[in-house]
Amino acid sequence: MRITTRTAASSLLALTALALVGAQAGVATAATTATCTTANTRLTVTEAARPINHLLLKATNTGTTTCNAYYAPVLRAGADAQTPLARVEDSKPQAVVTLKPGESAYAGIATYSPDGEGGATEKTLGVLFTDRNAGGTGKEKTLNLPNGGVFFNSAAAVTYWQDNPADALTW
């Protein structure tokens, strides 16, 4: 009877220890993943060949740890922009885009549509990342737009971060 009790107690102790090690490993993994910001990424914006009236925003992790690109970037078209571009809600991926050092995330930017109103040619694009709670992170980075300026109107919108450029330019 004592042997059975000791064996059961030993097994329970071993399972508890394994669970504790697993929980600590999960904490260590979470601690080594940061939020992507303008401080730990390199941002570029280029004109897309297709579809027309689109730009491609690329964020490359330049840090030494993995970072998460949450939601969509917050974008201001032009220095005087009062509100950020709308998000394309249909572009929401199934999971957060996670970038190991050197990897990139992409967001597509529709600059205008004939259905939009007003508009102006803007020379800069302000970019801000979001955290897991959809709040802004760090400082805004200002990028020069291609061709000396790009026309934006009220239909301008940005996709959620994607793990490849083709998906970013689908919308």
Buried (B, 14 or more C-beta within 10 A) or exposed (E): EEEEEEEEEEEEEEEEEEEEEEEEEEEEEEEEBBBBBBEBBEBEBEBBEEEEBBBBBBBBBBBEEBBBBBBBBBBBBBEEBEEBBBBBEEBEBEEBBBBEEEBBBBBBBBBBBEEBEEBEBBBBBBBBBBBEEEEEBBEEBBBEBBEEBBBBBEBBBBBBBBBEBEBBBEB
